[in-house]
């Protein structure tokens, strides 16, 4: 996955506005734990597309 570091500094979780960190092939929220997929190096920041924790 090749995401622009500047982009990672400004995007936040759409559900709780928590910080996102890169974990494998997804972005995981440090607040609520939702994991958002990254497809073709584009983060899909839709709550309906997120994987629930646990």
N, C-alpha and C positions, 0 to 999 in steps of 0.2 A: 504494500500500500504506500502510495506516495502523496501525502497531503502537505500542502503549503503550511509551514510553521506559523505564518502570520494569520492564516485562517483559523488554526487551532487556538490561537490566543483570543479570538473574538467570538467564536461560536460557543453557545451554552445549550444545555438541555432544554428543549421546548416545554417539557412538563413541569420542571421545578426551578429552572434557571441555574442549575448546578454546573460545575466545571466538568468537562469531558476529557477523558484520557484515552489514548490509543491502546487497545488490547487485542492483539492478533489482527483480525479483519473487521473489527468493529470499534465504535466509540462507546465507552461506558461512562455513565454519569456517576460522579462521586457523591452526589446527594441522594438520589432515589434508587440508583442502581440499574436503571434501564440501559439496555445495550442496543445501540443503533447500528444498522449495517452500513457498510461502505461498498458501493458498487461502482466499478470502473473509476476508482479514485474520487468518487463523489459521495459525501456523507448524505444518507437518507434520514433527515431529521424529522420524521413523522412519528408521532406517538403510536399510531396504529401499526407501524412497521417495526417498532421496537420489541425486543425480546425482554420478557419480564424476568426479574431475578429469581433464582431458586429453581 
